[in-house]
Amino acid sequence: MSIIPIVTLLISLLPAVLIIIAVVKFYQLLKEKNDILREISSKLDQLK
């Protein structure tokens, strides 16, 4: 049983996994930013 096909498979899957992780992190940051902006907006509305 050769290890080379396993290593090749891992190397080929690595970019896809990294892209998925980056997209999830980006989505979390956008959600956090929107929550902060919503909180600021509600505080400004209370000042009126």
Secondary structure, DSSP 4 states (H G I P E B T S, - for coil): --SHHHHHHHHHHHHHHHHHHHHHHHHHHHHHHHHHHHHHHHHHHHH-
